[in-house]
Amino acid sequence: MSGFVDQNNRLQDELESIREQLNNELGKSWQEWEIPRLEDNHWSEKAKKLHGSWWKKRIARQREIDASIAAKADFEYLYDKPYEDNKKVRVAGPFTVESLSPHRALTVGIDDELIDPTDQKEEFDDEQDFVQIILENLKTAGVQQANKQDKIDFISLSPWPGDLVCAEGKYIDETETEKRAAIFIGPEFGTVSRPDLVQSAREAADAGFDVLIACAFNYDAHSTEFEKLGRVPVLKARMNADLHMADDLKNTGKGNLFVIFGEPDIDVLEAEDDKIQVKINGVDVFHPNTGEVRSDGAEGIACWFIDTDYNEESFFVRQAYFLGANDPYKSLKTTLKAEINQEAWDTLNSDISRPFDKPKNGRIAVKVINHLGDEVMKVYRV
């Protein structure tokens, strides 16, 4: 260690000597951290030689320091190192679900500056690649309704020269009639808002499409209230997160990559002490083959959550209920290898919430997840 210290002191003395000579030659008073990395063409040959010698010794000293740290200092890899504990079973814990609504995602440049979408060029290779990948998977997989028996299979899917509508899809409905669907694809990273849907629906209506199918990874809370513009129904298909790795995804058409999951059908009930309860009846789903809106019933819901005082920024799970299927109570007992308090379970396995105070913000939010893992949220004024 003493040898390293002596060598480091010697290099430091040499650097100080060269720095003083360089300052005298150029008439400067540079400190060590102020010496420029590149030489100036107007400098004398002596100044250039001193500058090059200083940086050479400066780099050599830094390498000596780095080598000493790597050889002597303790280090630790900064990643999680979990270990298995087979004696414990993790069921769930306190959690909150953050939402991107109502904020919009902005593009960040190479120097961390925000990029105005209106200033972007019309064509981006990466964006075109993303849209092309989504269209290829959409043509193969089709659009799955929450009910597995109902599915939109396209007989053709071709590009469309629109501002927001990027493709035209044709499919056959139950009456053997050919229908035209306008395809709108949301951002690869971000949330589709209600104004996006309104603008794309207007474009679809002007072009004479029968229906608008929006495909996005996330929708903001207010977009769930927009279901139709004039005669054009708006179907909101949620894209599977697997499409983020579409380059490595086998395009077999068997996965639920695009699922139309309707809005929750709920009733707000009056309770004692000026409180309210929420009863969930099911999920309303639009069926494009018949043009009808049907409710799948509570049996199509795996779990549902309530934010009893929604602030329009984040969804906080204040009440959670698990309806499940195929006797979830038995499955839970098997997983935990223990008996469960039946009364406690009955409070969680319910389609009616516990009474709660009326929201101070005047809004509640209900989030529903089906057995396929697809989720939808809707905001209600109370």
Backbone torsions as a table, in degrees:
resi	resn	phi	psi	omega
1	MET	NA	-39.4	-179.5
2	SER	-64.5	-33.4	178.0
3	GLY	-64.0	-39.7	178.6
4	PHE	-65.4	-41.2	-179.6
5	VAL	-63.6	-43.0	179.7
6	ASP	-63.0	-43.7	-179.2
7	GLN	-66.4	-37.7	179.1
8	ASN	-66.6	-40.3	177.8
9	ASN	-64.6	-37.6	179.9
10	ARG	-65.5	-43.8	178.8
11	LEU	-64.5	-36.2	179.0
12	GLN	-65.4	-41.0	178.1
13	ASP	-63.6	-41.8	179.5
14	GLU	-64.5	-40.5	178.1
15	LEU	-62.7	-41.9	179.3
16	GLU	-63.9	-39.1	179.4
17	SER	-64.8	-44.4	-179.6
18	ILE	-67.8	-37.4	179.4
19	ARG	-61.9	-42.5	179.0
20	GLU	-63.8	-41.0	178.6
21	GLN	-65.2	-39.9	179.6
22	LEU	-65.7	-41.7	178.2
23	ASN	-63.9	-40.2	179.5
24	ASN	-66.3	-37.2	-178.3
25	GLU	-69.5	-36.2	-176.0
26	LEU	-101.0	-5.3	-178.4
27	GLY	69.8	33.8	-179.3
28	LYS	-110.2	174.1	173.9
29	SER	-133.3	45.8	-176.5
30	TRP	-66.4	136.2	165.9
31	GLN	-83.5	174.1	-175.9
32	GLU	-58.6	-41.3	-176.9
33	TRP	-79.1	-5.0	-178.7
34	GLU	-99.2	-8.2	-179.1
35	ILE	-69.3	124.1	-177.0
36	PRO	-65.6	153.1	-179.2
37	ARG	-75.0	-33.0	-178.9
38	LEU	-109.9	144.4	178.8
39	GLU	-80.1	159.7	179.5
40	ASP	-97.2	139.1	-179.0
41	ASN	-65.3	-21.3	-178.8
42	HIS	-84.2	-5.5	179.6
43	TRP	-70.7	157.0	174.8
44	SER	-73.2	164.5	-180.0
45	GLU	-63.4	-35.6	179.1
46	LYS	-65.0	-41.5	179.5
47	ALA	-65.5	-40.1	178.9
48	LYS	-64.3	-39.5	-179.5
49	LYS	-67.3	-42.1	177.6
50	LEU	-64.3	-41.2	179.7
51	HIS	-62.3	-46.1	179.1
52	GLY	-64.2	-39.6	179.0
53	SER	-65.9	-38.8	-179.8
54	TRP	-63.2	-46.3	-178.3
55	TRP	-68.5	-33.1	178.5
56	LYS	-64.0	-44.8	179.1
57	LYS	-71.9	-32.0	178.1
58	ARG	-64.1	-43.9	179.4
59	ILE	-67.1	-39.2	179.4
60	ALA	-63.2	-40.5	178.6
61	ARG	-65.1	-40.3	-179.8
62	GLN	-65.4	-37.2	178.1
63	ARG	-65.7	-37.5	176.9
64	GLU	-63.6	-41.7	179.5
65	ILE	-64.6	-45.7	-179.5
66	ASP	-62.1	-41.1	180.0
67	ALA	-65.4	-38.0	179.2
68	SER	-66.9	-41.0	179.1
69	ILE	-64.6	-43.4	-178.7
70	ALA	-64.3	-31.9	-176.4
71	ALA	-84.8	-31.5	-171.2
72	LYS	-109.1	-35.9	-169.9
73	ALA	-77.3	149.2	173.1
74	ASP	-74.2	149.1	178.2
75	PHE	-144.3	162.9	-179.0
76	GLU	-149.8	136.0	176.9
77	TYR	-73.4	130.8	-175.0
78	LEU	-90.8	71.8	171.1
79	TYR	-148.2	162.2	-176.7
80	ASP	-65.4	141.1	177.9
81	LYS	-126.2	76.1	-177.4
82	PRO	-72.0	156.5	174.5
83	TYR	-133.0	150.5	-176.5
84	GLU	-82.5	138.7	173.7
85	ASP	-132.5	96.3	-174.3
86	ASN	-71.1	-7.4	-178.6
87	LYS	-86.0	-9.8	-177.5
88	LYS	-121.2	145.7	178.6
89	VAL	-121.9	119.4	178.9
90	ARG	-88.9	119.0	179.3
91	VAL	-97.7	-61.3	178.8
92	ALA	-167.6	166.2	177.8
93	GLY	-145.0	-177.9	177.3
94	PRO	-60.5	134.9	179.7
95	PHE	-153.0	160.0	175.9
96	THR	-132.9	144.7	-179.4
97	VAL	-105.9	112.3	-179.5
98	GLU	-83.5	142.1	-179.2
99	SER	-118.4	145.7	175.8
100	LEU	-77.7	-14.9	179.5
101	SER	-71.7	144.8	-3.5
102	PRO	-95.7	23.7	-175.4
103	HIS	-82.5	156.1	177.4
104	ARG	-105.9	145.6	179.4
105	ALA	-87.1	126.2	178.6
106	LEU	-105.1	150.4	178.4
107	THR	-79.2	139.2	179.7
108	VAL	-110.2	132.8	-178.7
109	GLY	-81.2	-177.1	-175.3
110	ILE	-66.3	-26.2	178.7
111	ASP	-103.2	27.0	178.5
112	ASP	64.1	22.1	176.8
113	GLU	-91.2	148.3	178.3
114	LEU	-79.1	137.2	-177.5
115	ILE	-107.1	126.1	178.3
116	ASP	-74.1	122.9	-178.5
117	PRO	-58.1	-28.2	-179.3
118	THR	-71.5	-18.0	179.9
119	ASP	-93.3	-2.8	-177.7
120	GLN	-76.0	155.8	175.3
121	LYS	-71.3	162.4	-175.7
122	GLU	-70.6	-30.4	-174.9
123	GLU	-123.7	133.5	172.9
124	PHE	-128.5	132.2	-177.3
125	ASP	-61.6	-44.2	-178.1
126	ASP	-64.3	-41.1	-179.4
127	GLU	-66.0	-41.9	178.0
128	GLN	-62.9	-37.5	178.1
129	ASP	-63.7	-42.5	179.9
130	PHE	-62.8	-46.6	179.7
131	VAL	-62.6	-41.4	-179.3
132	GLN	-64.0	-40.9	179.2
133	ILE	-63.8	-42.9	179.8
134	ILE	-63.4	-42.8	-179.4
135	LEU	-65.0	-38.0	178.9
136	GLU	-64.3	-43.8	178.0
137	ASN	-69.1	-35.3	179.4
138	LEU	-64.7	-40.4	180.0
139	LYS	-66.0	-36.7	-178.5
140	THR	-79.4	-45.8	-173.2
141	ALA	-85.2	-27.5	-173.7
142	GLY	71.9	-172.6	-179.3
143	VAL	-115.8	120.1	-176.2
144	GLN	-93.9	132.0	171.9
145	GLN	-79.3	166.2	176.0
146	ALA	-59.6	-32.6	172.8
147	ASN	-83.6	120.6	-172.7
148	LYS	-62.1	-21.9	-178.4
149	GLN	-75.4	-18.7	-176.6
150	ASP	-104.4	122.9	-177.7
151	LYS	-150.8	142.0	176.4
152	ILE	-96.9	112.4	176.0
153	ASP	-107.0	122.4	-177.2
154	PHE	-82.9	134.8	174.0
155	ILE	-87.4	-18.8	174.2
156	SER	-158.5	150.7	179.1
157	LEU	-146.4	111.2	-174.4
158	SER	-128.2	151.8	179.8
159	PRO	-61.2	150.4	179.6
160	TRP	-130.2	129.1	-175.3
161	PRO	-80.8	63.6	-179.9
162	GLY	-110.3	174.3	177.8
163	ASP	-75.7	-46.7	178.0
164	LEU	-114.5	-36.0	175.6
165	VAL	-74.8	119.3	-173.5
166	CYS	-108.2	-9.0	-177.8
167	ALA	-154.6	157.1	175.1
168	GLU	-115.7	123.0	178.3
169	GLY	-113.7	139.3	178.6
170	LYS	-117.7	136.4	178.9
171	TYR	-144.8	165.8	-178.9
172	ILE	-107.0	128.5	179.1
173	ASP	-88.5	-173.6	-175.6
174	GLU	-67.9	-20.5	178.6
175	THR	-91.5	14.0	-179.9
176	GLU	62.1	28.9	177.7
177	THR	-103.1	136.6	179.5
178	GLU	-78.7	129.6	-179.7
179	LYS	-116.3	150.8	178.5
180	ARG	-109.5	126.8	-179.5
181	ALA	-115.9	130.6	173.0
182	ALA	-85.0	132.6	-177.3
183	ILE	-106.9	122.8	174.7
184	PHE	-117.0	127.1	-178.3
185	ILE	-112.1	126.0	180.0
186	GLY	-76.1	179.7	-177.6
187	PRO	-69.4	155.3	178.7
188	GLU	-67.0	-35.6	177.9
189	PHE	-133.3	104.9	-178.5
190	GLY	151.8	-172.2	-173.5
191	THR	-124.4	140.7	174.1
192	VAL	-86.4	129.6	-178.2
193	SER	-104.8	170.9	-179.6
194	ARG	-60.5	-44.0	178.1
195	PRO	-57.9	-34.1	177.0
196	ASP	-62.2	-43.9	-179.3
197	LEU	-67.8	-39.5	179.8
198	VAL	-62.6	-46.1	-178.4
199	GLN	-64.8	-43.2	-179.8
200	SER	-68.8	-33.5	177.9
201	ALA	-67.7	-38.0	175.9
202	ARG	-63.0	-41.4	178.7
203	GLU	-64.6	-39.6	178.3
204	ALA	-66.3	-40.0	179.7
205	ALA	-65.9	-41.6	179.8
206	ASP	-63.4	-31.5	-178.6
207	ALA	-89.6	1.3	175.5
208	GLY	79.7	23.0	178.2
209	PHE	-73.8	153.9	179.1
210	ASP	-84.1	-27.6	-176.3
211	VAL	-156.4	152.2	174.0
212	LEU	-109.9	126.1	175.6
213	ILE	-111.5	112.0	177.8
214	ALA	-95.5	131.8	179.5
215	CYS	-117.9	121.1	-177.7
216	ALA	-154.2	157.8	176.1
217	PHE	-78.5	-32.9	-178.5
218	ASN	-144.8	146.0	174.4
219	TYR	-123.6	143.8	177.2
220	ASP	-76.5	166.9	-172.7
221	ALA	-61.6	-36.3	-175.0
222	HIS	-74.8	-19.1	-180.0
223	SER	-70.4	-22.2	-179.5
224	THR	-67.2	-20.7	-179.5
225	GLU	-82.0	-9.0	-177.1
226	PHE	-101.9	109.4	-174.8
227	GLU	-118.5	-18.3	-174.1
228	LYS	-160.3	143.8	173.8
229	LEU	-126.9	106.4	-175.9
230	GLY	63.8	-123.2	-179.9
231	ARG	-92.5	-2.4	-173.9
232	VAL	-97.5	110.6	173.7
233	PRO	-69.4	149.9	179.3
234	VAL	-114.7	114.7	177.7
235	LEU	-100.9	126.0	-178.9
236	LYS	-103.9	102.1	179.4
237	ALA	-93.3	127.0	178.7
238	ARG	-90.9	126.0	-178.7
239	MET	-83.1	138.6	178.2
240	ASN	-66.5	139.6	-179.5
241	ALA	-61.7	-17.9	177.7
242	ASP	-61.1	-22.1	-179.2
243	LEU	-70.1	-13.0	173.1
244	HIS	-66.0	-25.9	178.0
245	MET	-111.9	41.4	-174.1
246	ALA	-62.2	-25.9	179.1
247	ASP	-62.8	-31.8	-178.8
248	ASP	-101.4	3.7	-175.5
249	LEU	-91.0	131.2	177.0
250	LYS	-75.1	120.6	-175.8
251	ASN	-85.1	76.7	-177.2
252	THR	-95.4	-18.8	-178.5
253	GLY	81.0	4.2	-177.2
254	LYS	-94.1	-16.2	-177.6
255	GLY	-85.5	157.5	175.9
256	ASN	-84.8	76.0	-176.2
257	LEU	-83.6	-28.7	-179.2
258	PHE	-132.9	110.2	-175.2
259	VAL	-124.9	127.6	174.9
260	ILE	-91.6	114.0	-176.4
261	PHE	-119.7	116.5	-173.3
262	GLY	-72.0	-174.0	-177.2
263	GLU	-90.8	153.8	-179.7
264	PRO	-64.8	139.9	174.5
265	ASP	-102.5	106.0	-175.0
266	ILE	-128.3	160.8	171.9
267	ASP	-122.6	134.4	175.6
268	VAL	-97.3	117.1	-174.0
269	LEU	-107.1	145.9	174.8
270	GLU	-78.4	139.1	179.2
271	ALA	-124.5	178.7	-179.7
272	GLU	-68.8	160.4	177.3
273	ASP	58.7	35.2	176.8
274	ASP	60.2	32.5	176.3
275	LYS	-104.4	172.9	-179.3
276	ILE	-131.7	159.9	175.4
277	GLN	-130.0	158.9	177.1
278	VAL	-117.4	129.4	174.2
279	LYS	-115.0	126.3	-179.3
280	ILE	-100.4	125.4	-177.6
281	ASN	-95.7	-21.0	-177.9
282	GLY	152.8	-157.5	179.9
283	VAL	-130.0	125.5	177.9
284	ASP	-80.4	128.2	-179.2
285	VAL	-127.7	131.3	176.5
286	PHE	-82.7	130.8	178.9
287	HIS	-106.8	106.6	-174.1
288	PRO	-66.8	-23.3	-178.4
289	ASN	-69.3	-27.9	-179.9
290	THR	-116.3	-14.5	-177.1
291	GLY	77.1	13.2	-177.5
292	GLU	-102.1	156.8	172.6
293	VAL	-109.5	117.4	-178.0
294	ARG	-117.4	154.6	176.2
295	SER	-104.4	126.8	-178.5
296	ASP	-78.2	-12.4	-179.6
297	GLY	84.4	166.2	-176.5
298	ALA	-67.2	-19.4	-178.8
299	GLU	-68.1	-16.6	178.4
300	GLY	-87.6	5.1	-176.9
301	ILE	-107.4	129.4	176.5
302	ALA	-84.6	-44.9	177.9
303	CYS	-157.1	159.0	177.7
304	TRP	-147.0	149.3	-174.0
305	PHE	-129.7	155.2	179.0
306	ILE	-128.5	130.8	165.0
307	ASP	-101.1	104.7	-171.9
308	THR	-75.5	-2.9	177.8
309	ASP	-152.0	72.2	-172.6
310	TYR	-72.6	129.5	-177.0
311	ASN	-101.8	9.0	177.6
312	GLU	67.7	12.3	176.8
313	GLU	-119.3	-43.4	179.3
314	SER	-145.0	148.2	179.9
315	PHE	-94.5	116.8	-179.9
316	PHE	-107.6	123.2	-177.9
317	VAL	-74.8	105.6	179.3
318	ARG	-101.2	-27.5	173.7
319	GLN	-138.4	138.0	-178.2
320	ALA	-131.7	140.0	-179.5
321	TYR	-138.6	143.0	-175.2
322	PHE	-126.3	105.3	-179.5
323	LEU	-82.2	-48.1	174.5
324	GLY	64.2	-169.6	-179.9
325	ALA	-154.8	159.7	178.2
326	ASN	58.0	48.8	176.1
327	ASP	57.2	69.5	179.9
328	PRO	-63.6	-26.0	178.4
329	TYR	-61.7	-43.5	178.5
330	LYS	-65.7	-40.3	179.3
331	SER	-64.1	-38.8	180.0
332	LEU	-66.0	-41.4	178.2
333	LYS	-63.2	-39.8	179.8
334	THR	-65.9	-40.4	-179.3
335	THR	-66.3	-44.2	-177.9
336	LEU	-81.1	-15.2	-177.9
337	LYS	55.5	43.9	-178.1
338	ALA	-159.4	163.1	175.6
339	GLU	-80.1	147.9	-177.4
340	ILE	-119.1	142.1	177.3
341	ASN	-62.1	115.8	-175.2
342	GLN	-62.7	-40.7	-179.9
343	GLU	-64.2	-41.6	178.6
344	ALA	-64.2	-39.8	179.8
345	TRP	-66.9	-37.0	-179.3
346	ASP	-62.5	-29.3	178.4
347	THR	-72.8	-22.2	179.2
348	LEU	-94.7	-33.1	180.0
349	ASN	-92.5	77.1	-174.0
350	SER	-150.3	147.2	174.8
351	ASP	-96.9	5.0	175.5
352	ILE	-122.7	130.4	-177.1
353	SER	-78.2	166.2	171.3
354	ARG	-73.3	151.0	178.9
355	PRO	-61.3	144.2	177.4
356	PHE	-146.6	160.2	-178.4
357	ASP	-67.4	151.9	177.0
358	LYS	-64.0	141.1	-173.7
359	PRO	-67.6	139.5	177.4
360	LYS	-68.5	-32.9	179.9
361	ASN	-80.8	-6.9	179.0
362	GLY	81.6	8.1	-177.5
363	ARG	-139.0	144.8	167.3
364	ILE	-122.3	158.1	178.2
365	ALA	-128.9	138.6	179.5
366	VAL	-120.8	126.5	177.8
367	LYS	-114.7	130.9	-176.7
368	VAL	-122.7	138.4	177.8
369	ILE	-125.1	129.8	-179.9
370	ASN	-91.9	-175.5	-174.5
371	HIS	-74.1	-11.8	176.5
372	LEU	-89.0	-5.3	-178.9
373	GLY	91.7	3.2	178.8
374	ASP	-82.8	146.0	-176.6
375	GLU	-130.9	155.5	176.8
376	VAL	-147.5	147.8	-179.5
377	MET	-130.7	144.1	176.0
378	LYS	-139.0	144.7	-178.7
379	VAL	-103.5	136.0	179.8
380	TYR	-123.0	137.0	174.4
381	ARG	-84.8	134.7	-179.0
382	VAL	-123.8	NA	NA
